[in-house]
Amino acid sequence: MPSYLERTGPIISIFKTRIPSTSLFLNSLICFTLGSISGFASSSKERMQIALENLKNHSFFSYLNVKYLFLTGFSLIFSLLFTIITNYISGIQDMFLPNWTIYFCLTLAGGSFGYFIGYLNLRYGISIAILILVFTLNILFSGYLLPFNHLPKQIASQKYVPVFVEIFPTRWAYEALVVQQAKDNGYQKRLFSTEQTISDLTFKTNILIPKLQEYIYEVRTNSVSLTKFVFISLIIKEISSKYPDVFQFEFLEELSKKNISSEILTELEDYLRYVQFQLYEKLNEEIGKRNELRQNIKDSIGNENFTHYINSIQNLTLMDYVSGKRTGKNYIENSVEILQTDDPIYRLSDNNYGRAHFLAPQKLMNGYYYDTIYFNMFILWLLTFLLYILTLILRKKSLLE
């Protein structure tokens, strides 16, 4: 029996291997745009007046609820057909339900925005201009065209997605689609936790600890006390936050003093060498575990089918994208910390209010980690509900008048 890729032909193979992130971005944009247009068209002034004539004995609350029921049905049917078609064209497997739910939530959010603009009862030209502006902003700040960590420092953070971007629905949908495709495909979900640990240990052993050792040298040779405090505070933070699985530095309190003796710095150098050795040991264990998992898959399906199996369900181009290999930079440093910038798909945020870097696999909220797809779906529903409330508040009085 021919494989899925053989049955779908070379065009779909190109979509699957070369532009997966592009297709997911375009899919997100199409859902939001069509949802917004349908919502705006159905709430235009002429149609609204006819509908209100027919429902003059009903409240605007009831009228709006009827419109939202229609929008929900339209979003369900459209997103279902859209998912079937785009998954087939893009060669995406095992992602029907996640993609459908995201496209549905995004179309519903777009329609809610269209209702909101339509019920503002602005001039037609002004309404169209607002729609075009919002579409443009959703294109720019979805996370695809403009990487958030490349934006000016005045408006962006290297650690989190910029705050002003959080209001754009396509940003939430696109991130959820990419993360779900990269993290939970049939192959990667078996290895994800191991790959996540390997990424963290590799950064610590190859970058973080050598940088801390460089800082100790700077502290020894730099005569400016303020610079010493900067380096020492960085070392304290990194030791206390990055290495909970090894014993703490015995003289940690000594590092906070104004004058640090050469003996303490020597102890710290020895401690970092100890930590590096321990983490190297753990890294080798995790690599062995990953190799064993891969071998188990090969044994279960055969070596000849293994390569085809990987190519059929995991997109290597997409994995390069979510691992940040195209950026060429794997860390940044400032006066208080060293931030890992590669492998965003494997890194977790420590912000307790859901803020995280782009393409984070999970979001932390109130002490619990939630998968990105569920967290982002909740945000899309929240945006839809807020637009519903705003529409109800801003237009109820004027429409009844």
TAPENOR-V397692 format. One record per pair of residues at least 24 apart in sequence whose ideal C-beta (glycine too) atoms are under 10 Angstrom apart, sorted by the first residue. I is the first residue (numbers start at 1). J is the second residue. Records with the same first field share a line. If there is no record, write none. Layout:
I=J, J
This chain:
3=305, 308, 309, 311, 312
4=91, 93, 308, 312, 313
5=91, 93, 308, 311, 312
6=308, 312
8=88, 89, 90, 91
9=91
11=89, 91
12=88, 89, 90, 91, 92
13=91, 311
14=91
15=86, 88, 89, 90, 91, 92
16=89, 90, 91, 92, 93, 311, 312, 315, 317, 318
17=91, 311, 315, 316, 317, 318
18=315, 317
19=90, 315, 317, 318
20=90, 91, 92, 177, 178, 181, 182, 315, 316, 317, 318, 319, 321
21=143, 144, 174, 177, 178, 181, 182, 315, 317, 318, 320, 321, 322
22=90, 144, 317, 321
23=86, 89, 90, 91, 92, 177, 318
24=86, 90, 92, 99, 102, 142, 144, 173, 174, 175, 176, 177, 178, 180, 181, 318
25=139, 142, 143, 144, 145, 170, 173, 174, 177, 178
26=86, 139, 144, 174
27=82, 83, 85, 86, 87, 89, 90, 99, 102, 103, 106, 170, 173, 174, 177
28=102, 103, 106, 138, 139, 142, 143, 144, 169, 170, 171, 172, 173, 174, 175, 176, 177, 178
29=106, 110, 135, 138, 139, 142, 144, 170, 173, 174
30=78, 82, 86, 103, 106, 107, 110, 170
31=75, 78, 79, 82, 83, 86, 102, 103, 104, 105, 106, 107, 108, 109, 110, 111, 169, 170, 173
32=103, 106, 107, 108, 109, 110, 111, 113, 114, 134, 135, 138, 139, 142, 168, 169, 170, 173, 174, 380
33=106, 107, 110, 114, 131, 134, 135, 138, 139, 170
34=74, 75, 78, 79, 82, 106, 107, 110, 111, 114
35=71, 74, 75, 78, 79, 103, 104, 105, 106, 107, 108, 109, 110, 111, 112, 113, 114, 115, 169, 384
36=107, 109, 110, 111, 112, 113, 114, 115, 116, 117, 118, 131, 134, 135, 138, 169
37=110, 111, 114, 131, 135
38=70, 71, 74, 75, 78, 107, 110, 111, 114, 115
39=67, 68, 70, 71, 74, 75, 107, 108, 109, 110, 111, 112, 113, 114, 115, 116, 117, 118, 119, 387, 391
40=110, 111, 113, 114, 115, 116, 117, 118, 119, 127, 128, 130, 131
41=114, 118
42=67, 70, 71, 74, 111, 114, 115, 118
43=67, 71, 111, 114, 115, 116, 117, 118, 119, 120, 121, 127, 391, 395
44=114, 117, 118, 119, 121, 124, 127
45=118, 119, 121, 122, 123, 124, 127
47=118
48=118, 119, 121, 395, 399
49=399
52=399, 400
59=396, 400
60=119, 391, 392, 395, 396, 397, 398, 399, 400
61=392, 396
63=396, 399
64=115, 119, 388, 391, 392, 395, 396, 399
65=388, 392
67=111, 112, 115, 118, 119, 388, 391
68=108, 111, 112, 115, 384, 388, 391
70=111
71=107, 108, 110, 111, 112, 114, 115, 384, 388
72=104, 107, 108, 111, 384
74=107, 108, 111
75=103, 104, 105, 106, 107, 108, 109, 110, 111, 112, 384
76=100, 103, 104, 107, 108
77=104, 107
78=103, 104, 107, 108, 111
79=103, 104, 105, 106, 107, 108
80=104
82=107
90=181, 315
91=311, 312, 313, 315
92=177, 181, 185, 313, 315
93=181, 185, 186, 312, 313, 314
94=181, 184, 185, 186, 187, 189, 312, 313
95=177, 180, 181, 184, 185, 186, 313
98=176, 177, 179, 180, 181, 184, 373, 377
99=176, 177, 180, 181, 373
101=176, 180, 373, 374, 377, 380
102=172, 173, 174, 175, 176, 177, 180, 373, 376, 377, 380
103=173, 177
104=377, 380
105=169, 172, 173, 176, 376, 377, 378, 379, 380, 381, 383, 384
106=169, 170, 172, 173, 174, 176, 177, 376, 377, 380, 383, 384
107=169, 173, 380
108=169, 380, 381, 383, 384, 387
109=169, 170, 172, 173, 379, 380, 381, 382, 383, 384, 385, 386, 387
110=134, 135, 138, 169, 170, 173, 380, 383, 384, 387
111=384, 387
112=169, 380, 383, 384, 385, 386, 387, 388, 390, 391
113=138, 169, 383, 384, 387, 391
114=387
115=387, 388, 390, 391, 395
116=386, 387, 388, 389, 390, 391, 392, 394, 395
117=387, 391
118=391, 395
119=390, 391, 392, 394, 395, 396, 398, 399
120=390, 391, 394, 395, 398
121=394, 395, 398, 399
134=167, 168, 169
135=170
137=164, 165, 167, 168, 170, 171
138=167, 168, 169, 170, 171, 173, 174
139=168, 170
140=165, 168, 170
141=165, 166, 167, 168, 170, 171
142=168, 169, 170, 171, 172, 173, 174, 175
143=168, 170, 171, 172, 174, 175, 178, 358, 359
144=170, 171, 174, 175, 178, 321
147=324, 326, 327, 358
148=357, 358, 359
149=324, 327, 329, 332, 339, 341, 344, 357, 358
150=327
157=339, 355, 357
158=332, 334, 339, 341, 357
159=332, 334, 337, 339, 341, 349, 350, 351, 355, 356, 357
160=349, 351, 353, 354, 355, 356, 357, 358, 360
161=349, 355, 356, 357, 358, 359, 360
162=358
163=355
165=358
166=354, 355, 379, 383
167=379, 383, 386
168=383
169=376, 379, 380, 383, 384, 387
170=380
171=358, 376, 379
172=372, 373, 375, 376, 377, 378, 379, 380, 382, 383
173=376, 377, 379, 380
174=358, 359, 376
175=356, 358, 359, 360, 372, 373, 375, 376
176=371, 372, 373, 374, 375, 376, 377, 379, 380
177=372, 373, 376
178=318, 321, 322, 345, 358, 359, 372
179=322, 344, 345, 358, 359, 360, 361, 362, 371, 372, 373, 376
180=361, 371, 372, 373, 376
181=313, 314, 315, 318, 319, 322
182=314, 315, 318, 319, 321, 322, 323, 345, 359, 361
183=322, 345, 346, 359, 361, 362, 371, 372, 373
184=361, 371, 373
185=310, 312, 313, 314, 315, 318, 319
186=297, 309, 310, 312, 313, 314
187=294, 297, 306, 309, 310, 311, 312, 313, 314
188=310, 313, 314, 315, 319, 322, 345
190=290, 293, 294, 296, 297
191=289, 290, 293, 294, 297, 314
192=345, 346, 361
193=286, 289, 346
194=286, 287, 288, 289, 290, 291, 292, 293, 294
195=286, 290, 293, 319, 323, 343, 345, 346
196=286, 343, 345, 346, 347, 348, 361
197=282, 283, 285, 286, 287, 289, 290, 346
198=282, 283, 285, 286, 287, 289, 290, 343, 346
199=286, 323, 340, 342, 343, 344, 345, 346, 347
200=242, 279, 282, 283, 286, 340, 343, 346, 347, 348
201=279, 280, 281, 282, 283, 284, 285, 286, 287
202=279, 283, 286, 287, 330, 340, 342, 343, 346
203=242, 279, 330, 331, 338, 339, 340, 341, 342, 343, 346, 347
204=238, 242, 243, 275, 276, 279, 280, 282, 283, 340
205=275, 276, 277, 278, 279, 280, 281, 282, 283
206=276, 279, 280, 283, 330, 331
207=330, 331, 333, 338, 340, 342
208=238, 242, 243, 272, 275, 276, 279, 331, 333, 337, 338, 340
209=238, 242, 243, 272, 273, 275, 276, 277, 279, 280
210=272, 276
211=235, 238, 331, 333, 338
212=238, 239, 242, 268, 269, 271, 272, 275, 276, 338
213=268, 269, 272, 273, 276
215=268, 333, 338
216=260, 265, 266, 268, 269, 272
217=265, 269
219=255, 260, 265, 268
220=260, 262, 265, 266, 269
225=258, 259
227=335
228=258, 259, 260
229=256, 258, 335
230=334, 335, 336
231=335
232=256, 257, 258, 260, 265, 268
233=335, 336, 337
234=333, 334, 335, 336, 337, 338
235=265, 268, 272
237=336, 337, 338
238=272, 336, 337, 338
239=268, 271, 272, 275
241=337, 350
242=275, 279, 337, 338
243=271, 272, 275, 278, 279
245=275, 278, 279, 282
246=271, 274, 275, 277, 278, 279, 282
247=271, 274, 275, 278
249=274, 275
318=345
319=345
321=345, 359
322=346, 358, 359, 361
323=359
324=357, 358, 359
345=372
354=378, 379
